[in-house]
Amino acid sequence: MLTFYTNPLSRGRTVRWMLEELGRPYDTVVLEFGAAMKAPTYLAVNPMGKVPALVHGTEIVTEAAAICTYLADAFPEAALMPDRRGAFYRWMFFGAGPLEQAVINGSMGWEPAPEMTGRVGYGSMADVLATLSNHLAHNRYFCGEQFSAADVYVGSQIGWGLGFETLPATPELVAYWNRIKDRPALLRANALDDALARKEAGNEASG
């Protein structure tokens, strides 16, 4: 059995999409930010006290990129681990490293000075955007013609970045997001998380 720990306003939305792409049953445990995530019972699952986390039998996996990779490998029948493994690992790690770092730093108002870009793993936001845009201008998905878990993970970041304007809406990013944003699994995942978010908001209002 798969047990998924999440909050609908977290990176758990990416893992929810991945789980819906698998089409396998899973249990969902929703944790509120704060005390619930720092409780001893959950810290035994993820000592960081954050979501998402996944328990599969005796395996515990944290970090959205790792969870998506694990699920793609554990359930090959879903065809989310592509034949082009090199491309897959390249883009998963690019999403978890340079892309995430560039977006987070930018959202906090920090950009490395030109003379410092060589000391920063992602160089600059311009470097990250050029890398993404150039690749997606010549590939339907991150691993060529095959949709994979890399599109779930990095695609989620692109969709989030475009929606919250933490990534510029380059023609290549917009075209790529339009190719994947209406996947049935993503629509199901969003509906589930949106319903949970409304429920949590209602509970807070009544409390």
Buried (B, 14 or more C-beta within 10 A) or exposed (E): EBBBBBBBBBBBBBBBBBBBBBEBEBEBBBBEBEEBBEEEEBEEBBEEBBBBBBBBEEEBBBBBBBBBBBBBEBBEEBEBBBEBEEBBEBBBBBBBBBBBBBBEBBEEEEBBEEEEBEEBEBBBBEBBBBBBBEBBEEBBBBBBEBBBBBBBBBBBBBBBBBEEEBBEEBEBBBEBBEBBBEBEBBEBBBEBBEEBBEEBEEEEEEE
